[in-house]
Amino acid sequence: MGIENPPAPRLAGFSLGPSLRLFLGTFGLLLHLVLMENDADRYLRQAKACLDEAQKATRVADKEAWLNLSEEWMVMAEKAQRESSYEH
């Protein structure tokens, strides 16, 4: 006896297959994570992305620009962390 998949939910006469159910479940999880993420976390993620780009940059001017952007995101993250600690 094999494992049976639960019946696909029906929506207005249409059957949702396993791929669509997986997509909708994943999308829902990502949406939840984005909505739960606070400003400071988003800013820190942006700062990290800028640092990653700086490491990949081959021109000095590009590397400096990415590092400056990362620093600006860090300043914003620190400010958001301070503001959120005052709210709680």
N, C-alpha and C positions, 0 to 999 in steps of 0.2 A: 504494500500500500504506500503510495507516494504522498507527499504533502500537497494538499489542495489549496489553490489560491482562493481567497474569499471572493464572492461574486462582485463584479465591478459595479460601482454605484451608477444609478441611472439619473440623468439630468435632462429634464424636458424631452424624454424620449430617446436621448443619446446615451450610449454606454461609454464610460470612461475606462480606457484600457490601462494596463499596468504602467506603461511609459508615461502617460498623461498623469496618472495618480502620483507617480514618483516625482514628476516635474512640479506638480502643484504642492506636494508635501515639502519638497526642497525649497520652492519659492516661498512658501509660508514660513519656514524656518529662517530663511535669510531675511525676510521682511521683519520677523520678530527680533532678530539680532540687531538689525539696523535701528529699529524703533527703540530698543532697549539701550543702545549705545549712547553715552552722553557726549556732550561737545568735547570735553577734554580727551576722551578716548579717540574720537574722530580726528582731532588735531594731532594727537600723537601718532596716529596711523599715517597721516599725511606727512608729518616730519620724517618718519621712517622711510616712506616712499621717496622723499626728496634725497635722503642720505643714500638710498640704494641707487638713485639716478646719478648722484655725484660720484659714486664709486665706478659707475660704468662710463662716465664722461671721459673723453679723450683730450678735449681742449681745456686748458686752464680756465678760460673765461666761463665755459659751461659748468665746470666743476664748482667754481666760486659762486655762480648764480644759484645752483642747486643747494649749496651749503647755506647761502643767505636765505633762501626760501625755507629750508629746514629750520633754521634758527627762528624765523618769523612764526612758523607753526608752533615751535616749542614755547615761544613767549605767549602765544594765544592759548596753548594748552595749560600753561601755568596759571594764567589769568582765569581761565574757566574753572580750574580746580579750586582756586581760592574762592571764587564766587559761589561755587556749588557747596563748599564747606560752610559758607555763611548762611546758605539757605536751609541747611539741615540742623 
